[in-house]
Amino acid sequence: AFAGPATANLPREIARAFLDQGVPLTHVSVVVQETGARRPLFAQQADKAMNPASVMKLVTTFAALELLGRDYRWRTEAYAGGPVVDGRLEGPLILKGGGDPKITIEQWEAFMATLRARGLAEVTGGLAVDRSLFRLPAHDPAEFDNEPMRPYNVGPDALLVNFKSVRFRFLPSVDGTAIDVLAEPPLAEISIGARPAPADGPCGDWRATIAPSFATRSAAVSASFPGRYARDCGERDWNVALLDHATYALGMFRTYFTAAGGVFAGGVRAGTAPVGAAPYAVMESLPLYEIVRDVNKLSNNVMARQLFLTLALADSPPPATIDKARDAVRRWAARRRLALPDLAVENGSGLSRQERLSAASLVRLLDAADASTVREEFASSLAVAALDGTVQRRFQNGSVAGQALLKTGSLEGVRAIAGYVIDATGRRWSVAAIVNHPNATRAQAALDALVSWTYRNAAGYRVPVTR
């Protein structure tokens, strides 16, 4: 349990770092505590519930590792919706989504190859998708920040394929006279119209200068880029989400089943996998410990939401719902006596204005994870200062490089960081800090200073005595 005073003075250097960036200390929550100790070295508004942004993913991933197990795998199953005669399926192929957070193009290609290897040569009745494992309210991708095409705003789905995203690649010709545009994956549902004209000048805001437009017509999208593209930009990528989940799955199936030598005819509709039947083929996900690394190191919101919903199935029957997932997290914390009194979860990813957690609760969670049987899997999922993930370009000039395992959080008006700092003597420190203020963007330097200070000074620090 977190013990000690709710507030002990911040070291003057750390307090000044926040104040110099225009962030009042009343909008800052900080705890620094040796991992496993009973009292913090110092704290600032330790118990204040604040928006932690993506640092909330620490709750989701730790709960998942303990509830599901490090080697947990999701299953995407294919069923024959009719007889298969001489390789020809007379009816639809039914795809049952298992909630896999990360189905890549390469995994999908391997799945199609498996179907072909098992004798499926032709599908005559289209695709039926069973997405019933998750029961969710309608998702508005524009609701959070009015950026509906951003991949991070893709909603969770039982059959999430390739994050439902398309990467447009902008490729200047060798002689600089033309700009080619390619779509990956190459889906029939995505057509490309006008290409941008090459231009001189700095690259700048190239996404604006290409003047993109996207027109949706009958479950297909036409993308046009009639503007200008600076030659100085070189090759650039732009990831967007344009299709609904079912249409995207159809496009992926048609493209890669055909590429594997199969023949496909028909559209897509909702379907239900036959109860008790053996699947025709199964695609298993990566193990959970690898999924957790992507969620934390890269701060992937869509994967975090998929993982959060999967928690609902840890001790409850399907379908998974948001309420069931919240209850699963609460029961897990209660069983292991992990006090998170200020926890408020909306979707488990931190891409939320409603989620709340305090620095004290984060340190309790970090300590519990450090003493857990999944300690190594959890710690290795965190970004390593100056080396990878969301902190690869931070701490480049300091001795803390390689010595801090961190999760970052960033929203408009929010900056946060939490994790472990291993000092030069090998002592491990749990650090959590959250800033909720209009100047939060400027607070990143202060958060980094806190991590670096902990590495250099925590072992020898003594809280000043006030008289």
C-alpha positions in Angstrom: 0.0 0.0 0.0 1.1 3.6 -0.6 2.1 5.0 2.7 3.4 8.3 3.9 2.3 11.9 3.4 0.1 12.9 0.5 2.6 15.6 -0.4 6.3 15.9 0.3 8.1 18.9 -1.3 9.4 18.3 -4.8 13.1 18.9 -5.2 13.6 22.5 -6.1 15.1 21.6 -9.4 12.1 19.6 -10.4 9.6 22.1 -9.2 11.4 24.9 -11.1 11.4 22.8 -14.3 7.6 22.8 -14.3 7.2 26.4 -13.3 9.6 27.6 -15.9 7.3 26.0 -18.5 4.3 27.8 -17.2 2.8 24.8 -15.5 1.5 25.5 -12.0 2.3 22.7 -9.5 -1.4 22.5 -8.6 -1.8 20.9 -12.1 1.0 18.3 -11.5 0.8 14.9 -9.8 4.1 13.2 -9.1 5.4 10.2 -7.1 9.0 8.9 -7.0 9.5 5.8 -4.8 12.0 3.1 -4.6 10.3 0.0 -6.1 9.0 -2.1 -3.3 9.4 0.5 -0.6 6.6 1.5 1.6 7.0 5.3 1.4 7.7 7.7 -1.5 10.9 9.6 -1.7 8.7 12.6 -2.5 5.3 13.2 -3.9 3.2 16.1 -5.3 -0.6 15.7 -5.2 -0.1 11.9 -5.2 -3.7 11.0 -4.8 -5.2 13.5 -7.3 -7.2 11.7 -10.0 -6.0 13.0 -13.4 -6.3 12.2 -17.0 -3.2 10.0 -17.7 -3.6 9.7 -21.5 -1.9 6.6 -22.8 -0.2 5.8 -19.5 -3.6 4.1 -18.9 -2.3 1.3 -21.1 -0.2 0.1 -18.1 -3.4 -0.9 -16.4 -4.8 -2.8 -19.4 -1.6 -4.6 -20.2 -0.7 -5.6 -16.7 -4.2 -6.9 -16.1 -4.1 -8.8 -19.5 -0.8 -10.5 -18.7 -2.1 -11.8 -15.3 -5.7 -12.6 -16.4 -5.0 -14.1 -19.8 -1.4 -15.4 -19.4 1.7 -14.4 -21.3 1.2 -17.0 -24.1 -2.5 -16.2 -24.7 -3.4 -16.2 -28.4 -6.5 -15.1 -30.3 -8.0 -17.3 -33.0 -9.6 -16.1 -36.3 -11.5 -19.1 -37.8 -12.8 -19.9 -41.3 -15.8 -22.1 -41.8 -17.2 -23.6 -45.0 -20.8 -22.3 -45.4 -21.6 -25.2 -47.7 -20.1 -28.3 -49.3 -16.6 -28.2 -50.8 -16.6 -30.3 -53.9 -13.3 -30.6 -55.8 -12.1 -27.4 -54.1 -15.2 -25.4 -55.0 -17.2 -24.1 -52.0 -20.9 -24.0 -52.8 -21.8 -21.1 -50.5 -20.1 -18.5 -48.5 -16.9 -18.7 -46.5 -17.6 -17.7 -43.0 -15.0 -15.8 -41.1 -15.3 -15.7 -37.3 -13.4 -12.9 -35.7 -11.7 -13.7 -32.4 -10.7 -10.1 -31.4 -7.1 -10.4 -32.6 -5.5 -7.0 -32.0 -2.9 -7.3 -34.7 -3.6 -9.1 -38.0 -0.9 -8.0 -40.4 -0.8 -8.3 -44.1 1.8 -11.0 -43.8 -0.3 -13.0 -41.4 -3.3 -12.6 -43.7 -1.3 -13.8 -46.7 -0.3 -16.9 -44.7 -4.0 -17.5 -43.7 -5.0 -17.4 -47.4 -2.2 -19.8 -48.2 -3.5 -22.1 -45.5 -6.9 -22.1 -47.0 -5.5 -22.9 -50.4 -3.2 -25.7 -49.0 -6.3 -27.3 -47.4 -7.9 -27.6 -50.8 -10.0 -24.5 -51.1 -9.7 -23.3 -54.7 -12.9 -21.4 -55.3 -15.5 -19.5 -53.2 -18.8 -18.9 -55.0 -21.0 -17.5 -52.3 -19.1 -14.5 -51.1 -17.9 -13.8 -47.5 -20.0 -14.0 -44.3 -18.4 -12.3 -41.3 -19.1 -13.3 -37.8 -18.2 -10.3 -35.6 -20.4 -11.3 -32.7 -17.6 -11.8 -30.1 -17.7 -8.1 -29.3 -21.0 -6.3 -28.6 -20.3 -2.6 -28.9 -22.2 0.6 -29.4 -21.9 2.4 -32.7 -18.5 3.9 -33.1 -18.0 7.5 -34.4 -14.3 7.8 -35.5 -14.7 11.6 -35.5 -16.0 11.9 -31.9 -12.7 12.2 -30.1 -10.9 14.9 -32.2 -12.8 15.2 -35.5 -10.1 13.2 -37.3 -12.2 10.2 -38.6 -9.6 8.9 -41.0 -6.7 8.7 -38.5 -5.9 5.0 -37.8 -5.7 5.7 -34.1 -9.4 6.5 -34.2 -10.4 3.1 -35.7 -12.9 1.4 -33.4 -12.4 -2.0 -31.9 -13.9 -5.0 -33.8 -14.0 -8.8 -33.4 -12.6 -9.0 -37.0 -10.0 -6.3 -37.1 -7.7 -6.8 -40.1 -4.6 -4.7 -40.6 -6.0 -2.0 -38.4 -8.5 -1.3 -41.2 -6.0 1.1 -42.7 -4.6 1.8 -46.1 -1.1 3.3 -46.7 -0.8 5.7 -49.6 2.8 5.9 -50.8 4.0 9.0 -52.6 6.9 8.2 -54.9 8.6 10.8 -57.1 9.9 9.5 -60.4 13.7 9.4 -60.9 13.7 12.4 -63.2 11.3 14.3 -60.9 8.7 14.9 -63.6 5.9 12.9 -61.9 4.6 11.7 -58.6 3.2 8.2 -58.4 0.8 7.1 -55.7 0.4 3.5 -54.6 -2.1 2.1 -52.1 -1.1 -0.7 -49.8 -2.8 -3.1 -49.5 -4.0 -2.9 -53.1 -7.8 -3.2 -52.6 -10.3 -3.1 -55.4 -12.4 -1.0 -53.1 -9.8 1.8 -53.1 -9.2 3.6 -56.4 -6.7 6.4 -57.0 -7.7 9.3 -59.2 -5.6 12.5 -59.7 -1.9 12.4 -58.7 -0.2 15.5 -57.3 2.0 17.6 -59.6 5.7 17.8 -58.7 6.8 21.2 -57.4 9.8 23.0 -56.2 10.2 24.4 -52.7 10.4 23.0 -49.2 8.4 19.9 -48.2 6.4 21.7 -45.4 2.9 20.5 -44.7 2.8 18.1 -47.7 -0.5 16.5 -46.7 -2.2 19.8 -47.1 -0.6 20.8 -50.4 -1.6 17.6 -52.2 -5.2 18.6 -51.6 -6.6 15.2 -50.8 -10.2 14.3 -51.4 -12.0 11.0 -50.7 -15.3 10.2 -52.3 -17.3 7.2 -51.0 -19.6 5.4 -53.5 -21.4 2.1 -52.8 -18.8 0.7 -50.3 -15.8 1.9 -52.4 -13.6 5.0 -52.0 -12.0 7.1 -54.7 -8.9 8.9 -53.5 -7.6 12.0 -55.4 -4.6 14.2 -54.8 -4.9 17.0 -57.3 -2.5 19.4 -55.6 1.2 19.8 -55.5 4.0 17.6 -54.0 7.4 19.1 -53.3 10.2 17.1 -54.8 12.2 17.7 -51.6 9.7 15.5 -49.7 11.2 12.4 -51.3 9.2 9.3 -50.6 6.4 9.7 -48.0 3.6 7.5 -46.5 0.2 8.5 -45.3 -1.9 5.9 -43.4 -5.7 6.5 -43.4 -8.8 4.5 -42.5 -11.5 4.8 -45.2 -13.7 1.6 -45.2 -15.9 -0.1 -42.7 -14.7 -3.3 -41.0 -16.8 -5.7 -43.1 -15.9 -4.0 -46.4 -12.3 -3.9 -45.5 -12.3 -7.6 -44.6 -13.9 -8.4 -48.0 -11.3 -6.4 -49.9 -8.5 -8.1 -48.0 -9.9 -11.5 -48.6 -10.5 -11.0 -52.3 -7.1 -9.5 -52.9 -5.0 -12.1 -51.1 -7.1 -15.2 -51.8 -6.9 -14.4 -55.4 -3.1 -13.7 -55.1 -2.8 -17.1 -53.6 -4.3 -18.7 -56.7 -7.9 -18.9 -55.5 -11.1 -17.7 -57.3 -13.6 -15.6 -55.4 -17.1 -14.4 -56.3 -19.6 -12.5 -54.3 -19.9 -9.7 -51.7 -19.9 -9.6 -47.9 -22.7 -10.0 -45.4 -23.1 -10.7 -41.7 -23.1 -14.3 -40.7 -22.8 -16.7 -37.8 -20.2 -19.5 -37.5 -21.9 -22.9 -37.1 -22.0 -24.1 -33.5 -20.0 -27.2 -32.8 -18.5 -27.4 -36.2 -14.8 -27.7 -36.8 -13.2 -24.8 -38.5 -11.9 -25.2 -42.1 -8.8 -23.2 -41.1 -7.5 -21.2 -38.2 -5.2 -18.2 -37.9 -3.6 -17.8 -34.5 -2.3 -14.4 -33.3 1.1 -13.6 -32.0 1.4 -14.4 -28.3 0.1 -11.9 -25.8 3.6 -10.9 -24.5 4.4 -9.7 -28.1 1.1 -7.9 -28.4 1.7 -6.1 -25.1 5.1 -4.8 -26.4 3.4 -3.1 -29.3 0.7 -1.7 -27.1 3.1 -0.1 -24.7 6.3 0.7 -26.7 4.4 2.1 -29.7 1.3 3.3 -27.7 -1.1 1.6 -30.1 -4.6 2.7 -29.2 -6.5 0.3 -31.4 -4.6 -2.7 -30.1 -5.1 -1.5 -26.5 -8.9 -1.3 -27.0 -9.0 -4.8 -28.5 -7.0 -6.1 -25.6 -9.2 -4.3 -23.1 -12.3 -5.9 -24.5 -10.6 -9.3 -24.4 -10.4 -8.9 -20.7 -14.2 -9.2 -20.6 -13.8 -12.8 -21.7 -11.3 -13.8 -19.0 -14.1 -14.8 -16.6 -17.3 -14.1 -18.4 -19.0 -15.7 -21.4 -19.1 -13.8 -24.8 -20.0 -11.4 -26.1 -17.4 -9.0 -24.7 -18.7 -5.6 -23.7 -17.1 -2.5 -22.4 -18.9 -2.9 -19.0 -17.8 -6.5 -18.7 -14.2 -5.4 -19.4 -14.4 -2.7 -16.7 -15.8 -5.2 -14.2 -13.0 -7.6 -15.1 -10.3 -5.0 -14.3 -12.0 -4.1 -11.0 -12.3 -7.7 -9.9 -8.7 -8.4 -10.9 -7.5 -5.4 -8.8 -9.6 -6.4 -5.9 -8.4 -10.0 -5.9 -4.8 -9.0 -5.8 -5.5 -6.2 -3.3 -4.2 -3.6 -5.7 -5.7 -0.3 -4.5 -6.8 1.9 -7.5 -9.5 4.0 -5.8 -9.3 6.8 -8.4 -9.4 4.5 -11.5 -11.9 5.5 -14.1 -11.8 3.5 -17.4 -13.6 4.3 -20.6 -11.8 2.1 -23.2 -8.5 1.1 -21.6 -6.3 2.9 -24.2 -6.1 6.4 -22.7 -7.5 7.9 -25.9 -10.2 9.4 -23.8 -11.3 12.6 -21.9 -13.0 10.6 -19.2 -10.3 8.2 -18.0 -8.6 9.0 -14.7 -5.8 7.7 -12.5 -3.5 9.2 -9.9 0.3 9.0 -9.7 0.0 7.1 -6.4 -2.1 4.4 -8.1 0.3 4.2 -10.9 3.2 3.6 -8.5 1.2 0.9 -6.7 0.6 -0.8 -10.0 4.3 -0.5 -11.0 5.3 -2.1 -7.7 2.7 -4.9 -8.1 3.9 -5.6 -11.6 7.5 -5.7 -10.4 6.6 -8.4 -7.8 4.4 -10.3 -10.3 5.2 -13.6 -12.1 4.8 -11.5 -15.4 7.4 -9.0 -14.2 9.8 -9.6 -17.2 7.0 -9.5 -19.8 5.6 -6.3 -18.4 8.9 -4.5 -18.0 10.1 -5.5 -21.4 7.0 -4.0 -23.0 8.0 -0.5 -21.8 9.9 1.9 -24.1 13.6 2.1 -23.3 14.9 5.7 -22.8 16.7 6.9 -26.0 16.6 3.4 -27.6 13.1 2.5 -28.8 9.4 3.2 -28.7 7.9 6.5 -27.8 11.1 7.7 -26.0 13.5 6.7 -28.8 14.3 10.4 -29.5 14.2 11.5 -25.9 17.0 11.4 -23.3 19.6 11.3 -26.1 22.2 13.4 -24.2 21.8 12.0 -20.7 23.2 9.1 -18.7 19.7 7.8 -18.2 19.7 6.5 -21.8 19.0 2.7 -21.6 18.4 2.9 -17.9 14.7 3.9 -17.8 11.7 1.7 -18.9 8.8 4.1 -19.6 5.3 4.5 -20.8 4.3 8.0 -22.1 1.0 9.7 -22.5 0.0 12.6 -24.7 -3.2 14.4 -25.4 -4.1 18.0 -25.9 -3.7 19.5 -22.4 -2.2 16.2 -21.0 1.4 14.9 -20.7 2.3 11.9 -18.5 5.1 9.5 -17.9 5.4 6.4 -15.7 7.8 3.5 -15.4 11.0 2.3 -13.8 14.4 4.1 -13.5 17.4 1.9 -12.7 20.1 4.1 -11.2 23.9 3.6 -11.4 23.9 1.4 -8.3 21.2 -0.9 -9.7 18.5 0.4 -7.4 15.1 0.5 -9.1 12.8 3.5 -8.8 9.1 3.7 -9.7 8.2 7.0 -11.2 4.8 8.4 -12.2 4.0 12.0 -13.2 0.9 13.5 -14.8 0.3 17.0 -16.0 -3.2 18.3 -16.9 -2.9 21.9 -18.0 -3.2 24.0 -21.2 0.6 24.2 -21.2 1.1 20.5 -20.9 2.9 20.3 -24.2 5.7 22.4 -22.7 5.9 20.1 -19.7 7.6 17.3 -21.5 11.0 18.8 -20.7 10.1 18.8 -17.0 8.9 15.2 -17.1 12.2 14.2 -18.8 14.1 16.2 -16.2 12.3 14.2 -13.4 13.4 10.9 -15.0 17.0 12.1 -15.3 17.0 13.5 -11.8 15.8 10.2 -10.4 18.6 8.4 -12.1 21.3 10.8 -10.8 20.0 11.9 -7.4 17.3 9.7 -6.0 19.6 7.4 -4.0 21.2 10.3 -2.1 18.2 12.6 -1.8 16.9 13.6 1.6 13.7 15.5 1.9 14.4 19.0 3.3 13.1 19.6 6.8 10.9 22.7 7.1 10.8 24.7 10.3 
